[in-house]
Structure formats: structure tokens, C-alpha cells
Amino acid sequence: MGWSSSFLLVCLSWVFFTQSTHQLQSSQTQVVLQLRKHLEYPKQLEIWNNRSTDFCYLSSEQANITCENNFVTELRILGDRKSKRVTEYDGFSIPDQTLSETFSMDSFVATLARLTGLRVLVLESLGIWGPLHNKIQRLYSLEYLDLSGNYLFGFIPPQISRLVKIQTLVLDGNFLNGSFPGCFYSLPNLTYLSLRENHLSGLMPSSRYGSILLHLQHLDLSFNHLNGPPPSAFFSLPNISYLNLASNMFTGSLPNHLTCGNQLQFVNISNNRIKGLLPSCLSNASDKRVINYGGNCLLTGVGNQQPESSCEEVHVKREESKAKGKGVGILVGVIGGIFTVVLVLAFGFLLVCRRYCPSGSSEQHLLHKAVHDNSVMGLSSDILTSARYISQAANLGSEGIPVCRLFSLEELMEATNNFDKSYIMGESSYGKIHKGRLENGAQVAIRCLTVSKKYTVRNLKLRLELLAKLRHPHLVCLMGFCINGGGRDESNANEVYLIYEYVPNGNYRAHLSDNSPEKTLKWADRLSALIGVAKAVHFLHTGIIPGFFNNRLKANNILLNEHRMAKLSDYGLSIVIAEDEDHSEAKGQGLNSWQMKSLEDDVYSFGFILLESIVGPTVSARREAFLQNEMVSFGSQEGRRRIVDPLVLSSCSQESLMIVIDITNKCLSPDSSTRPSFEDVLWNLQYAAQVQVNADGDQRS
């Protein structure tokens, strides 16, 4: 009896230990529940209703979660909304077939991407609709992806090539169109690819790829609209065992000298328009290989072949159809052109009206232009309330920072010993910065600004209060301000003092120099700082209404605290200093280079910060020359060895470095319309950091 009791105790202890080591993190549980909400609470996920249950131990035939080290690694959900074959699908929600019209593929994939350890994802027949969003690249750990039986439509995004670990990819039974994408050829580990029953069309590549898809074993492209010669290169892939090209529109003939891979066991080319002789390697003579080729125009007496003329007639009909289509296309083009001209004229008329017709001052007009006193009414209390709410919601750990308050000039004089020269920390085009110590002992940085006389004290207070609402762990906190304007709200303001938290560890640019090797940041630390700043700028653009876009991003405006955490300073000052009074920043940097007029300019400036992080701070003195003469050197290993900071080369993985070089090139594009969003910049930096972490782990092991 005693032995059995001891054995039972050991078993219970082992079960408890196992469950405690696999308990799912609360953040992962929240993501799982958010996914259930996105999928509109399907009955298959009713077992997830009890939030106190560890999802890692919940399993059914329709839903299963597998965990490892407290993270979700596998997610399988099998629904009952298998996509029905319809001749036309317009890409919108269908009642009782798809998820509702409020479903967002963008938000859904972004939520999935928060499961950073996800290796297996199966979401079958759940009524998911929309284009396969390019954010799918964020699931960089995926090895198995199955989204079959849904209502995905549009082109397959080229960003899917970023899923370098993917081995199995199944997108059967959707409405994907466009040609067979070349991005699949960049997936080095792909072994199983199935795109059955979609609307793919166009020509297939016939050569060149035999040396790339070395691991591909299973390829199913049946029941699409692919045309042109059948892709002979796929028959000879070294590991291909299953090849299904049936029920497409392939024409022409297979080459007589076609070679088949040694592993090829099943081939289906039936129900196409293939003519000529069947190559010898596709003969049914071998017991090891099954060949289906019926419904073609092949010169063989078996397989329900059609006469060769029927394939030609189909071809002629297609050409006639194309000709008719061209005529209709011309007519549609003319009508569309007229409509476009009318639309452009209407838009131009609207712009003229908005430019010259009187109207109330908008919030952006108040924020981004030097305007007269009555413009203070343009920023409504509703906007201020929204700005405060969004800012507080995105606080992200800055709760301990005091609320911004109004300082007196006497307090600041006492904190700086009457603004003694020995207290000066630095000076820029914005004005001098003094280090000070408040009465409570807190250290602060005090910036003195000369402002436009067009502002009254009341107007300036409103602007500064809006700036003071910004709270983010990667922004230097504005603790308060002092306005020197004669004491009356109606008087003109001459000077304003901004009181910031003191950040003790210097600026980011100083930590890129090799003058102090012990302080110089290695690649992983640089990525960490860049990610922090990117988060801050993304918050400035999207975390408050209206957004702050004119942020004059520079490497020496990034400060590091005692933990080397990056904080962005001098943000949002364009609402205090009028743009027409801005000065050039430094020698060699023209005024036009630094007049931020739109969101894309912040991206462009951040591109130079990325460039300094890669090359070193010396690039700041030769920006334009570097762009014209040196950027091309990033394209070769020898060029990178010559221009990249040696400390970066010695501490980075090549893959991580190339990700950052790629996004840097995009940020510095001369065409602002082609520059990425800050969300894309942030994701690429986080991806590069993850790649670096993996590389460092491999090196240690």
C-alpha cells in the first residue's frame, strides 16, 4: 500500500511538473483568443471558451494546439465552410459561405504573426476571404502552411519567398489568380506544393529551375487555367515523385528527349491540349510509374485522345476570342479614359476650392503652419481628447513618468544657476540645451527655443499641451515647459523652455564611433536601438490624432539611457517652430534636405540613420556623395567589406545585415511613393534582429 501511494505521488508530481513547464504564456493565450474572435467564434473552437484552461492540452478532431517552451508551435483548425466552386467570385463576403464583411485579412495575419514560434499552421475551410496579404512574410518560422478550402483571391504575394523555412505549402480550393509566381523558386526547403483548384493562368517556365527546387517532391497545379507549353523542367527535378498538371490549358508538345527524375512515380497531364508524341520516359511500360494523359491530342492509340485538329480549333477560337476581347478592351479603354478625365477635372476643381475658398482652420493647418492667433480655435476639444486617449492607451510602460506641468522661469534659473555656461550640454539650430537639477533632486535637460511672434501665449500653450500628451518608452519625456511672453495669454510669446527627462548615456551617433571601443555598439545592440526608435516614430505617426510627421530624425537626436535603451528627442517641434523659420541643420546639409513635409520624409531621414548604423558616423558628412557613388557597393561581398563598419562585419550575420541593407535602400529611394511605411521598416528590423539571434545561438551551440 505504501509503495502504491508513493508511486501515485511520483506520477502526480510528474504530471504537475510537465504541465507547469508547458503552461502557455498569457500573451500567447490572448493571441489565440483574438484569432478566435477574428474567425467569428466558429463552433470548432467552442473548446476554447474556458480561458483558465491551458490551451496546450486542448485537442479535438477540428482544433488542436501544440506548444513548446510556453509558445504555440502548431495551430490546426478544420472548419466546415469549404469554398464552393463558383464561376465568378468578386472578392467580397458571401453570406453563409465566408466570414462577414467586417473580417480583415490584414489584421488577421498581423495577429497570427504574434505567434512568433509558429511552425505549423492549418486553417482549412473557415470562410477566410480576401487577398493573401504580404504580411504573411512575418510568419518566418513556418515550416507547414495549409490554407485550403477558403476564399483567398488575387495574386500570390512575392513576399512569400521570405518564408525560407517552409517545407509544405497548400493553397488548394481558393480563387488565387495571376501566373505561377517566381517567388516559389526562392524557397530552398520546399518539398510539397499544392495549388490545386485555383484560377492561376499564363505561361509556365520551361527551364532553368531544375537546379533550384532541389527538394521538391510533390507538385499539384491541376484544375487551373495555365497555358503554353507544359513545363518540362518539372519532370526532371531530382526529388520529384508526384506531378499533377491535369485540367489546365497547356498546348504544344513535350520534347522527345524529355528526361524524368529517378524518383518520379506519378504524372498526370490529362485534359489539356497537348499534341505530338508521348516521350519515352512517360511510357506506361514501367511498373514504377503511373502516367495519366487522357483528354489530349497525343499521337497514341490509347487514353481517350482527341483528334489533333480539335486542339488547333481551340487555339483558333482563343485567338478569335482575344481579337474580340481587344475590340471590347479598346471601347472600354476609351470610356474609361473619358471617365478618368472627368474625375481628374472634378478633383482639380475640388483642390482649387479648398485652396481659395474660405473655410475653417483644420487641425493639420494649426499643427504644421505658422498661423495667426485665431487659428487656435481650429484645434477642437474633441481632437485634444482623442489625442490624450490614444496616447495614454499606448503608454507601454511609461506610467512612472510624471505628468507634464508648467514651470516658472525662476525654477529653471535656480536649476541651472542662472543658466550658467558650465551647465550647457550642447547647442543646435533649435537653441542651447542646459543640464539642470530641480528642487526635488531630479536631473533634467532644458532646451531654450526662440519662437515666432505670430503665436500668442494661449496659442503656444495649446501646441505644447498637445506635444506633452506624447508618452512612449522610446521617446524622451517632455516633463514640462515655461513660456516667456509677458505673462498675458494675449501677448506674443518670445521664448519657450522645454524641460525633458535627462538621458545620461549620450547620443547614438557617439556610440557608433570606434573612439571608445568599450562603448561602441555591436550589430545586435544597434538593431535593438533602431527597433526602439522605429517603434517611437511609428507611434508618432499613428498613435495620436493628428499624427506627428515632422520629426527631423538624426542619429544624434537618439539618446541612450543607462540601460542603453534608445529614446528619440527633438520630436514634434515643428508645431512650435514655424517651418519657414527653420535653419539648415549642419554643415553640408541643405535646407531642402531637412524640411519635412510628409510622412515619407521621416522614412527618408531614418534611412540615413540606418546607413550610419551600417557604415559608421563618417557617412553623415558625405551623404549625397555616398548615395551617388557608394550605395552600389552593397551589392557585392567585396564592396561590403570595403564600406561597412568593421565592427558590424565582425558581429553580424550576413543574412541579418542584408535585410537591413535592403530596407535602407528602400528608405532612401528618390521616389517618395516607393518608400516603405514605418510599419514595414519596423517589421524588417525585428526580422533582422531575430535572424541575428538565431545566428548567435547557432554559433554558441
Secondary structure, DSSP 8 states (H G I E B T S, - for coil): -HHHHHHHHHHHHHHHHHHHHS---HHHHHHHHHHHHHTT--GGGGGG--TTS-GGG-B-SSEEEEEETTEEEEEEEE-S------S---SS--TTTS--TT--HHHHHHHHTT-TT--EEEEESS--EEE--GGGGG-TT-SEEE-TTSEEEE---GGGGG-TT--EEE--SSEEEES--GGGGG-TT--EEE--SSEEEEE---SS-TTT-TT--EEE--SSEEEES--GGGGG-TT--EEE--SSEEEEE--TT----TT--EEE--SSEEEE---GGG-TT-TT-EEE--SSEESSSSS----HHHHHHHHHHHHHHHHHHHHHHHHHHHHHHHHHHHHHHHHHHHHHHHHHS-----HHHHHHS---GGGGGGS-HHHHHHHHHHHHHT-SS-TTS---EE--HHHHHHHTTTT-GGGEEEEETTEEEEEEE-TTS-EEEEEEEE--TT-BHHHHHHHHHHHHT---TTB--EEEEEEESTT-TTSB--EEEEEEE--TT-BTGGGGSTTSTTT---HHHHHHHHHHHHHHHHHHHHSSSS--------GGGEEE-TT--EEE-STTGGGTS-GGG----STT--HHHH---SHHHHHHHHHHHHHHHHH-GGGGGGHHHHHHHTGGGGGSHHHHHHHS-HHHHHHS-HHHHHHHHHHHHHHT-SSGGGS--HHHHHHHHHHHHHHHHHHHHHHH-
